[in-house]
Amino acid sequence: MLSQQELKQQAATAALEFVEEVAGADVVIGVGTGSTADLFIDGLARFKEKLRGTVASSTRSAQRLQALGIPVLDLNDVERMPIYVDGADEIDGNLHMIKGGGGALTREKIVASVADRFICIADESKLVKRLGTFPLPVEVIPMARAAVARQLASMGGRPALREGFVTDNGNVILDVSGLPITDAAALELRINNLPGVVTCGLFTQPGAHVALLATQQGIRRLSRP
């Protein structure tokens, strides 16, 4: 039986086929954050002479890319990217996701918004019927932490400050358990509109375009309905 690490490697390797399809001297690839994204970065090294470069969604990923000799560009200097590759903490059949377990949700959402396609790489355990078992990360400006926490509690959630953690943007994370997520898109908009919230970890606008889910039988590919 394949280990979780081997499944992650399987998903990361499958995503490299998309890089093969689009590689070119003027092409920039968007790269996410997390343990599965790390494996994708390692595999991306063999394309470093075939790409203009990458845009990273976190300092952590940027450092890993640079250590492998892969150019990292400022997103402000990039007009488009054919693909953005990243993992997920949960993903449903509509390819809506919860992300932000690693705390990079805002930059992940920004980089993904510039890409033509979001390729989600994960093991099959991340596929759920309904989002919400994984606590929803919400990035918050520090002075608004208590006010936002009260609002999230009024929605039925149980917000908890992620202790000892500051995002790359200098903000804090509230991890919210128990939120009823019956309409992920509506909830994303509602939380994002709370004063003091930078963004929440719901990715529904538009979500992933393709999910590559590693299973014991190989890659299961899901495309947006």
Secondary structure, 3 states (H helix, E strand, C coil): CCCHHHHHHHHHHHHHHHHHHHCEEEEEEEECCCHHHHHHHHHHHHHCCCEEEEEECCHHHHHHHHHCCCCECCHHHCCCEEEEEECCCEECCCCCEECCCCCCHHHHHHHHHHEEEEEEEEEHHHECCCCCCCCEEEEECHHHHHHHHHHHHHCCCEEEECCCCCCCCCCEEEEEECCCCCCHHHHHHHHHCCCCEEEECEECCCCCCEEEEEECCEEEEEECC
